[in-house]
Amino acid sequence: MQALVLVLNRSERLREVLDTFVRLGIPGATIVESFGMRRLLAQDAPIFAGLRKLMERDGPRYNHTIFAVVDDDTKVERAIEALKDLLGEEPNSGILFTIPINRMVKLNGDRG
């Protein structure tokens, strides 16, 4: 079992990414709006103000971080290949990584 994490810089491709997950049998994911450290530093620290102009050219203001728990390593590999096919030709599309999960507990509120 693995956690698949995708930081998607191309927000306009979010629906396609989620459709790909569903097509591959990954029906659940959590999506969080996020932004990179470079953007925060450029806004808050005068010494990094020069980064502001670079970022305006270089990337989006916000991105989406997508977390999905995948119980089958074959699905993980298929998802990576499908996402590379979908996003791999576009510069600065994002980053994808996986993390092994040793244990997962579903919390449903039942006490009895």
Residue pairs with C-beta under 8 A, 6 or more apart in sequence:
1 69
1 70
1 71
1 100
1 101
1 104
2 69
2 70
2 73
2 76
2 98
2 99
2 100
2 101
3 67
3 68
3 69
3 70
3 98
3 99
3 100
3 101
4 26
4 66
4 67
4 68
4 69
4 70
4 76
4 79
4 80
4 96
4 98
5 65
5 66
5 67
5 96
5 97
5 98
5 99
6 17
6 65
6 66
6 83
6 94
6 95
6 96
7 34
7 63
7 64
7 65
7 66
7 94
7 95
7 96
8 14
8 17
8 63
8 64
8 65
8 66
8 87
8 93
8 94
9 59
9 60
9 63
9 92
9 93
9 94
10 60
10 87
10 90
10 93
10 94
11 60
11 62
11 63
11 64
13 86
13 87
13 93
14 31
14 64
14 66
16 86
17 66
17 83
17 86
17 87
18 29
18 31
18 66
20 79
20 82
20 83
20 86
21 27
21 29
21 68
21 79
23 82
24 75
24 78
24 79
24 82
25 72
25 75
26 68
26 70
26 75
26 79
28 68
28 69
29 66
29 67
29 68
30 66
30 67
30 68
31 64
31 65
31 66
32 64
32 65
32 66
32 67
33 62
33 63
33 64
33 65
34 62
34 63
34 64
34 65
35 61
35 62
35 63
36 59
36 63
38 48
38 51
38 55
39 55
39 61
41 48
41 51
42 48
42 49
42 50
42 51
42 52
42 55
43 52
58 92
59 92
63 94
68 79
69 101
69 104
70 76
70 79
76 98
80 96
80 98
83 96
87 93
87 94
